[in-house]
Amino acid sequence: MVAVPRLMRFAAALFAVAAVATTLTSVYQAGVNEGRAWRQWTAAATSALEREEGADKKLVAIGREKTKGGFDSDLDVLIAGKAGKTSNANRRCPKTWRKQYTANTSKPLTFGFFNRPGFTALFKEADRRKWTIRQRVEASIPSLEGVDFIFTHPSAYTRYPMLRELEARRHLISAVQGMQAACGSKSTQVRVFREHAESVNCQWDHVQFLPQSFILSDVSLCEQFFGLKELNRWRWILKPSNSYGGAGIEILHGDEDVAELRRRFMPCRRWQLGMRDDNRYIIQRYVERPLLLNGKKFDIRVYMLLASTQPVMLLYRPGYIRASLHDYSLNSTKDLSRHLTNTHVQEAGELNFNGVAGRHFWSLRQFQEYLSKHVPEKGDGFVKNTLEPFVKNASLYLFHSGRSKIIRSPGTFQLVGLDIMVDEKMACWFIEANNYPLWPFQGQFSMDMSLSMAKDLYDLILSIHTDHRRYRRSKPGDMISSFELLYSEMDDCRQKKAARFDPCLVFPRGNG
């Protein structure tokens, strides 16, 4: 008789535990459901972007099986599929690329900027016929509905609001997903250039493109650098991987500087591979004998435009010269204004920068006139015959190095600034790519150049994204406004060819 009440109490306890467990499970499930809803939305957004690509995945697999790999891009696979009579092999050719954007011509264009942690809008309404700024308002807003152009960074696509705006397909967005794989941090750029060269069986040591460069957060490259003979004989330039505007850069030379480098970066431990970008550095052989303009160092800023990813259209636009305002000297490497031509550095050292901006910014025409006058034996025709071919090929190298990481999204484009140097032997060197190139507004030339480029850029993007079919017959070398077409996926499709870029053939060492 005693066992029955005990059994009843035990059963009641079990029911109570079960009730608590049910409640906890419900609470947990609610959290899980909320997380699942977020993941489902993210997956749906991603799926919407990749839906057009889905049918091609089987084709990619078939193409790789038939041709045993070795492709630079999906397009290469598609063309190989055509050769193998694979079904749906022409899915990415002109007839299937859809209209990406519908422009509202009844109102001025509106521009919005997306920054962390939310939408911070700097609106610029422009009359499309005159391209004049009509209104400028800074405010935080809940969404970018009604904004034509959104300016942001590729990393913003990891955040929910930008994925939502991308899925809506009602904007033109100035950032291509995955583009940071090609023109992200300085260490990323060095790495992708090396990897692409290796992927086409080109030895990196046989390429004359970048000054000798080492990623100090990469154990193998770090050890290679500190294993160099006569390390203290050369001058080196140390750059934070994720900096811009010349911030954190040091020029090093001699026993004391090399000893300090060893103290900071040796031993080359493997934990360095996981450090954050803002703690990473690259070190490059310093171009000690650059070509000078009136005794001053300079570099060249040109532009690469990935105008569309569906289809891919890559264009080039000439830029301008940035000259130091101070005489170049190897005896004063601590005075960076003599060595770094970045506008931020030059502006910081001048009380009235606007008054001297004309000496800092040169047009390429002025540059060519200077060369023809002062170094005619090597300088005649330099811009057309040497500089422009180099920067066009540099744009192609940059694009093909990161092409496999780029995510095709309707309505996206990206402008990239490329910095080039010229040494005293008239050899060109690629320095770095910049995701958000500064458009200078100091001085009459730079103001005219910037406004002209803005007009041409927005007109071109609107034209391509509202109806790309008008460019179906365009081929590399064609001028589209002030931009020159370097590569068109539609041209590849039409000719049934696959683009391949071999830096050993284009930039063979020994030309300088």
PyMOL commands that set and color helices and strands:
alter all, ss='L'
color gray80, all
select helices_A, chain A and resi 3-67+74-83+94-96+154-158+160-168+180-183+186-199+204-206+219-226+231-233+255-265+270-274+277-279+336-338+343-348+353-360+364-374+376-379+382-405+444-466+468-471+489-495+503-506
alter helices_A, ss='H'
color red, helices_A
select strands_A, chain A and resi 111-115+118-126+133-140+149-151+172-173+213-215+236-240+250-252+281-285+298-309+312-323+361-363+414-422+428-434+479-480+483-488
alter strands_A, ss='S'
color yellow, strands_A
deselect
rebuild
show_as cartoon
